[in-house]
Amino acid sequence: MLRRNRLLTANALVSALLVLALLIGLNYLGTEHHARWDLTATREHSLSPQTLKILRTLPGPTEAIAFPSADSTGRYRDLLGTYQYYSKNFQYRLVDPDRNPAEAQKFKVTSYGQIVLQRGAVTYTVDDATEDALTNGLLHVLETGKKSVYVVQGDGEVPLDDFTRVGMGTVKQALTGKGFDVKPLFLIKEPRVPADASAVILASPSQELPPQVLDALDGYYRDGGHLLVLVDPTSPAGVRAWLGREFHVAAPGGLVVDPVSRLLGANPAVPIVTQYPYSDITQNFNLATAFPVATPLVPDAKAKDVTVTPIVKSSEASYVKTNLDAKDISYQAGVDRKGASMLGVEVTPAAGAGAAPQPPAASVTPTAPGAPAKGAAASKGAGAKPAAVQAAAAKGSAVLFGNSSFIRNSYVGLVGNRDLFTSTVAWLTQSGNLVSIAPRVSPFDPFIISGQQGRYLFVGSVIALPLALLLLGGSVYFRRRSL
């Protein structure tokens, strides 16, 4: 009897050890060699082929430091965990910005939800926890070094390091957080744009640009450089004439008034844009943007060596107030111009342009309201260029906005203004590498049953199944009693 008890005890111990070893082995395999299957119709829980290609070719360790809010931690863990699943070189960690403000300050995190991608000394900040934003952020940090963005100063432009209402210190911080090296550029002292410039920003100069400044910008643009130019209704006529002559986009002046903005609670002089023409910059862009005190841009339809693509337009109900001195901004028939106005455009070389010298481009003369003589004089003086210099088509690209207020500190925080600006700079500097990944959503596939099917379900689940279980249980009960 004693021997039998020992054998049973030993058998139980061995069985318990085998079960324990099996659990440990399964846990190890599940941790180190787990597999995933996405059985959804649109594979919404899987990464796109573009992302998988980038992850599988990551050349070295890349870390993502996410700063989610308390209620979105799970979503960030799922997304970043999926990236980590496909590449051992991708690691991530979640940081509570409220409990670790020092780390949030170290990475210049300005809002909940930002993700800082770090590869060596290179960092890039992603604002959204989406596959599209995160994959494009990876492309940025895979670049060999920081890209330099120069901001022209010295002629009354929007001050770069100014954090008052009129400055652009906030957008400088946004670009710095995304890995750009932002520097002032005084072309009044330097003969040309530095060779390491990935893009140059000219933000609403309040004075006529000296010839040497225009020469430097023209040379940079024609040699393949990338320019972001912002003008306002009060910009000097010579600067607006330069846009027409160099980019084939006139800035005739005037104030864009959009009555639709009043419906959204804003001043009509602040056009609010919620829908965008298709362009490289605004594809998948669904945030509203506001442009206080904007002036229209008018592309030259006859231009052959450039392609002008609108990126921001006011509503069809808007009109252009031509008299800037008028105190009443209501529409005046016969004086004001009614219809949608372009507030931002992309300018790229047309197919085949630049292969051979082209005739001098026709100048688009601005019709500045109230000051035609001054504008013509300025055009001839500060902006005029010899025809020989204009013989070759430009190789560069440019983005023009008829507004500078949307990047100033007082308005850049409005809804999507900052995102539009950073997307524009990203397009100018990285357009060839960025990928576009459309969000995948579950198709709406409702389960609809007829009245007869509903009755069958009711009878089956509420009556038949419980009755069958009752009969089965009763038969088992009476059978065991009879034993």
MARLUMLO-866660 format. One record per residue (C-alpha): x, y, z. Coordinates in steps of 0.1 Angstrom, whole numbers, padded with zeros to 4 digits, always signed. Example, Ala and Ser with C-alpha at 12.3 -4.5 7.8 and 13.67 -1.06 7.14 Angstrom:
2
+0123-0045+0078
+0137-0011+0071
This chain:
483
+0000+0000+0000
+0028+0024+0009
+0046+0016-0023
+0014+0023-0043
+0010+0057-0026
+0046+0066-0034
+0041+0057-0070
+0010+0078-0072
+0027+0107-0056
+0057+0104-0079
+0034+0102-0109
+0016+0133-0098
+0048+0152-0093
+0062+0142-0127
+0029+0152-0143
+0030+0186-0126
+0066+0191-0137
+0058+0182-0173
+0028+0206-0173
+0050+0234-0158
+0077+0227-0184
+0051+0228-0212
+0037+0261-0200
+0072+0276-0197
+0081+0264-0232
+0049+0278-0247
+0054+0311-0230
+0090+0313-0243
+0078+0305-0279
+0050+0330-0276
+0073+0357-0265
+0103+0351-0288
+0086+0336-0319
+0050+0348-0318
+0031+0351-0350
+0002+0374-0360
-0026+0368-0384
-0048+0397-0396
-0081+0382-0406
-0099+0415-0413
-0112+0421-0448
-0092+0453-0453
-0062+0441-0432
-0066+0472-0410
-0043+0457-0383
-0014+0452-0407
+0013+0475-0420
+0015+0486-0456
+0040+0471-0480
+0059+0505-0480
+0063+0504-0442
+0074+0468-0442
+0100+0475-0468
+0115+0503-0447
+0114+0484-0415
+0131+0453-0430
+0159+0475-0443
+0165+0496-0412
+0203+0499-0411
+0206+0503-0373
+0188+0508-0340
+0160+0534-0341
+0141+0543-0310
+0106+0558-0308
+0098+0577-0276
+0061+0583-0275
+0044+0609-0252
+0007+0598-0253
-0021+0611-0231
-0034+0588-0204
-0064+0576-0224
-0045+0568-0256
-0016+0547-0242
-0031+0515-0255
-0034+0528-0291
+0002+0539-0291
+0014+0506-0277
-0004+0486-0304
+0009+0507-0333
+0045+0509-0320
+0044+0472-0310
+0035+0463-0346
+0065+0482-0359
+0087+0465-0334
+0073+0431-0344
+0086+0435-0380
+0121+0449-0371
+0144+0442-0342
+0161+0474-0350
+0130+0493-0340
+0125+0498-0303
+0100+0520-0285
+0091+0532-0251
+0061+0552-0237
+0067+0582-0215
+0041+0600-0194
+0048+0637-0201
+0031+0647-0168
+0052+0624-0147
+0084+0630-0167
+0083+0667-0178
+0121+0668-0179
+0122+0642-0207
+0094+0659-0225
+0113+0692-0223
+0145+0674-0234
+0129+0663-0267
+0110+0696-0271
+0076+0679-0269
+0049+0706-0272
+0017+0685-0271
+0003+0651-0260
+0006+0624-0286
+0039+0634-0302
+0064+0606-0310
+0101+0614-0311
+0121+0592-0335
+0158+0590-0326
+0186+0574-0346
+0220+0584-0332
+0221+0621-0329
+0193+0627-0354
+0157+0632-0341
+0124+0638-0358
+0091+0646-0341
+0059+0630-0354
+0026+0647-0344
+0002+0619-0351
+0001+0582-0342
-0007+0571-0377
+0012+0547-0400
+0016+0574-0426
+0032+0600-0402
+0054+0574-0385
+0067+0559-0417
+0075+0593-0431
+0092+0602-0399
+0114+0571-0403
+0124+0583-0437
+0135+0616-0422
+0157+0601-0395
+0173+0577-0421
+0187+0607-0439
+0224+0611-0433
+0222+0645-0415
+0201+0674-0406
+0186+0695-0434
+0192+0732-0433
+0164+0756-0438
+0174+0793-0442
+0150+0821-0434
+0158+0854-0452
+0161+0884-0428
+0172+0920-0430
+0145+0935-0453
+0116+0937-0429
+0106+0900-0431
+0088+0882-0403
+0114+0880-0375
+0127+0844-0371
+0136+0843-0334
+0108+0865-0322
+0082+0849-0299
+0058+0879-0298
+0026+0879-0318
+0042+0890-0350
+0072+0867-0350
+0077+0831-0362
+0096+0817-0333
+0069+0790-0328
+0073+0776-0364
+0110+0776-0360
+0106+0754-0329
+0083+0732-0349
+0109+0727-0376
+0137+0722-0351
+0116+0695-0334
+0113+0678-0368
+0150+0676-0372
+0156+0707-0394
+0184+0731-0387
+0168+0765-0391
+0191+0795-0396
+0187+0832-0405
+0201+0843-0438
+0212+0879-0445
+0215+0880-0483
+0222+0917-0480
+0257+0906-0467
+0261+0873-0485
+0263+0871-0523
+0245+0838-0526
+0224+0812-0508
+0246+0787-0489
+0252+0754-0507
+0238+0733-0478
+0204+0750-0480
+0176+0725-0484
+0150+0752-0486
+0149+0790-0482
+0119+0809-0467
+0111+0845-0476
+0083+0856-0453
+0066+0889-0462
+0094+0915-0465
+0080+0949-0457
+0106+0967-0479
+0116+0963-0515
+0143+0937-0519
+0177+0950-0531
+0188+0937-0565
+0216+0915-0549
+0190+0898-0528
+0168+0890-0558
+0198+0879-0578
+0208+0855-0550
+0172+0840-0547
+0168+0838-0585
+0201+0820-0589
+0193+0796-0561
+0158+0788-0576
+0170+0785-0611
+0198+0761-0601
+0173+0737-0585
+0167+0753-0551
+0135+0752-0531
+0118+0784-0521
+0088+0792-0498
+0076+0827-0504
+0048+0845-0484
+0034+0878-0493
+0006+0900-0479
-0018+0926-0492
+0006+0953-0481
+0038+0937-0495
+0059+0960-0517
+0048+0961-0554
+0083+0951-0565
+0082+0919-0544
+0048+0910-0559
+0061+0918-0594
+0090+0894-0588
+0065+0866-0581
+0049+0871-0615
+0082+0874-0633
+0101+0845-0617
+0073+0821-0608
+0046+0831-0633
+0022+0837-0604
+0009+0873-0601
+0000+0889-0568
-0023+0917-0579
-0031+0928-0544
-0063+0932-0526
-0079+0916-0495
-0096+0882-0497
-0130+0884-0478
-0149+0851-0472
-0184+0855-0458
-0184+0817-0451
-0160+0824-0423
-0187+0843-0404
-0207+0811-0403
-0178+0794-0385
-0175+0822-0360
-0146+0841-0376
-0141+0875-0392
-0148+0875-0429
-0113+0889-0434
-0100+0856-0421
-0107+0830-0448
-0111+0795-0432
-0103+0766-0456
-0117+0732-0449
-0113+0716-0483
-0082+0715-0505
-0074+0709-0541
-0055+0678-0547
-0017+0684-0544
+0014+0668-0530
+0012+0689-0499
-0024+0687-0490
-0032+0651-0500
-0047+0634-0469
-0047+0668-0452
-0081+0672-0435
-0075+0700-0409
-0090+0734-0412
-0066+0763-0418
-0071+0801-0413
-0055+0829-0432
-0060+0863-0416
-0056+0892-0440
-0048+0872-0472
-0042+0884-0507
-0050+0864-0539
-0025+0847-0562
-0032+0845-0599
-0012+0819-0620
-0003+0828-0655
-0023+0804-0676
+0001+0808-0706
+0033+0798-0687
+0048+0768-0704
+0080+0761-0684
+0064+0757-0650
+0034+0738-0636
+0014+0757-0611
-0008+0736-0587
-0032+0752-0563
-0030+0740-0528
-0052+0763-0509
-0083+0781-0521
-0110+0803-0505
-0147+0794-0509
-0167+0803-0540
-0186+0828-0519
-0155+0849-0512
-0144+0881-0530
-0114+0903-0533
-0117+0937-0518
-0096+0959-0540
-0096+0991-0520
-0074+0983-0489
-0083+1017-0474
-0120+1011-0473
-0134+1007-0438
-0164+0987-0450
-0153+0953-0463
-0187+0944-0477
-0189+0935-0514
-0192+0963-0539
-0204+0953-0573
-0183+0965-0602
-0154+0973-0579
-0145+0941-0561
-0138+0908-0578
-0161+0879-0568
-0152+0842-0567
-0127+0818-0551
-0092+0830-0547
-0060+0809-0546
-0042+0815-0514
-0013+0790-0519
+0003+0773-0550
+0030+0749-0558
+0054+0758-0586
+0074+0730-0602
+0093+0728-0635
+0071+0716-0664
+0079+0683-0681
+0108+0690-0705
+0114+0725-0691
+0151+0734-0685
+0164+0710-0712
+0170+0739-0735
+0171+0777-0731
+0137+0793-0733
+0127+0828-0744
+0125+0853-0716
+0094+0848-0696
+0066+0873-0699
+0063+0895-0669
+0030+0894-0650
+0025+0929-0640
+0006+0934-0608
-0022+0958-0607
-0017+0971-0572
-0049+0988-0561
-0044+1025-0557
-0007+1026-0567
-0001+1015-0602
+0026+1040-0609
+0046+1030-0578
+0043+0994-0586
+0056+0999-0621
+0085+1019-0609
+0094+0994-0583
+0091+0966-0608
+0116+0983-0631
+0139+0993-0603
+0143+0967-0576
+0130+0937-0595
+0141+0941-0631
+0165+0915-0645
+0184+0913-0677
+0168+0891-0704
+0200+0871-0707
+0196+0859-0671
+0161+0847-0677
+0171+0827-0708
+0171+0793-0690
+0141+0778-0673
+0142+0773-0636
+0151+0739-0622
+0138+0745-0587
+0105+0743-0570
+0086+0769-0550
+0055+0772-0528
+0039+0806-0527
+0013+0818-0501
-0007+0850-0503
-0006+0853-0465
+0021+0853-0438
-0001+0856-0407
-0008+0819-0406
+0028+0812-0396
+0031+0840-0371
+0030+0831-0334
-0005+0846-0329
-0022+0824-0355
+0001+0793-0361
-0017+0775-0333
-0051+0777-0350
-0062+0742-0360
-0040+0730-0389
-0019+0761-0396
+0013+0746-0381
+0007+0713-0399
+0003+0730-0432
+0035+0749-0428
+0055+0719-0417
+0040+0698-0445
+0050+0725-0470
+0086+0726-0457
+0087+0687-0457
+0075+0687-0494
+0101+0712-0504
+0129+0693-0488
+0119+0656-0490
+0092+0654-0517
+0109+0625-0535
+0111+0602-0504
+0079+0607-0486
+0053+0580-0489
+0015+0583-0487
-0004+0556-0468
-0041+0560-0468
-0058+0550-0435
-0076+0517-0436
-0110+0514-0421
-0134+0486-0417
-0161+0485-0444
-0196+0491-0431
-0211+0457-0434
-0243+0456-0413
-0259+0423-0403
-0296+0427-0412
-0321+0400-0406
-0357+0397-0418
-0387+0394-0395
-0389+0357-0401
-0352+0351-0394
-0356+0372-0362
-0385+0349-0350
-0363+0318-0357
-0335+0333-0337
-0358+0341-0308
-0374+0307-0308
-0340+0289-0311
-0321+0309-0285
-0348+0318-0260
-0370+0286-0261
-0355+0257-0280
-0319+0258-0266
-0329+0263-0229
-0356+0236-0233
-0331+0211-0248
-0306+0218-0220
-0334+0213-0194
-0344+0180-0210
-0308+0168-0212
-0301+0177-0176
-0333+0161-0164
-0325+0129-0182
-0290+0128-0167
-0305+0135-0132
-0331+0107-0134
-0306+0082-0149
-0282+0088-0121
-0309+0084-0095
-0318+0051-0109
-0283+0037-0105
